[in-house]
């Protein structure tokens, strides 16, 4: 297994040939699926094909559309407010309307575009499956379907998952960098916090350190502390003061240039109990089993069973998380999932997390997570491996 290495800061953005390669591959898949175009409406999908990066997606007021034709470059159908930002990407066909305009918020413009690209009776691909959504008002979607009633709308979920699941060298470099940034912040944390601080103060300190180390943002940070173990891993920090005997977890998704890391670290506040140390050992060994299994040709189900068997042998009472890892990239969690039912075959270039989780006593959990990239000869850690023994904060 290759260990993670310190990563230099990659340049922001991608060269045009990166986007051209993505579109070319998508168009091959579209031809095979008999699709005349793709309609994309969400931030990750539109950014993946265009490089359009903005925090304006936080506003729910305006819909945004991208049409990827079977031949030629994508067409942006967007509110006028985004025209200048989109013009900074490689996209040159940018069609706008003065949004917001609830009576016709881009629908006529989109219909006109699709009729020319798809034709009156073509096939239009739209992601409809698990882990997807359509980002536009439902009433507007009904109107769109009515006005395109002779066009067949087909589920393009598999196509997009196939396209995005294997990362390019440039994508992996961005994920490796943000993993390195967060790893450095985690390693520094014990010297920056102390027992008695509130969870909120600890989380704030960690966020500041991540930004200081080079993260663009820390949009995801959850966890908390509890005596002898924590009860859940998705809560925001509280203003409760930590105390000796607490087990603390921070699970973070830091961002660099639109790409996420997603991993956690555990810390004992003063001397941990024997059962806490034992639980940490079990999830550590489960991660080792996952690393050993993470090779091209194995399935996500194989990874699940490799880790789950160690957890069960270690006395796990249950697993409230539901899966033991997932894909990672332009979204905090992506396809696929490490579950007993996911038969997705691992390929070189896939970036995934390993996330063994166990309830080791009633109301007490232990979760561990690392980020890896699948290589031809096995996994490579993108995060710096967690300490062999549970770190202690005095």
Secondary structure, DSSP 4 states (H G I P E B T S, - for coil): -BPP---PPPPSS--HHHHHHHHHHHHHHHHHTT-SEEEE-SHHHHHHHH----GGGG--S---EEEEESSS--EEEEEGGGHHHHHTSS---EEEE-S--TTSSSHHHHHHHHHHHH-TT-EEEE--STT----S-HHHHHHHHHHTTTSEEEE-HHHHHHHHHBPPHHHHHHHHHHHHHHHHHHHHHTTT--TT-BHHHHHHHHHHHHHHHT-SEEEEEEEEEEETSBS-SSPPP-SPBP-TTEEEEEEEEEEETTEE--EEEEEEESSPPHHHHHHHHHHHHHHHHHHHH--TT-BHHHHHHHHHHHHHHTT--B-SSSSS-EE-SSSSSEEEE-STT--PBP-TTBEEEE--EEEEETTEEEE--EEEEEETTEEEESSPPPPSS-EEE-
